[in-house]
Amino acid sequence: MALRRMLGYSDGELMRSDAKPCSRLMRQTAGIFSVGGALGFWVLCRLHYGPRITVPRSLRWATCGAISMSSSTALLVRLFSPECEPQNIAAYDKKG
């Protein structure tokens, strides 16, 4: 699924064996950006609604921010990271 080969950024070689596997890199990136997305969208909710804000509304915005930021950054890591090229996934990611 990596776009690096189609864009000409990949030489098709295996990465070093001590590098992070793609699955762990995606999981860590999604976790970090879910917190940032929740905080960012909560701030946007506060700015948008002002004094009319309610707790369920702010939680909804924070949840949407966490989900959208974590999934979009995990997708970008999957598409553009050298660890997520097919030959590296086949060699270094754990099966099952």
Secondary structure by P-SEA (a helix, b strand, c coil): cccccccccccccccccccccaaaaaaaaaaaaaaaaaaaaaaaaaaaccccccaaaaaaaaaaaaaaaaaaaaaaaacccccccaaaaacccccc
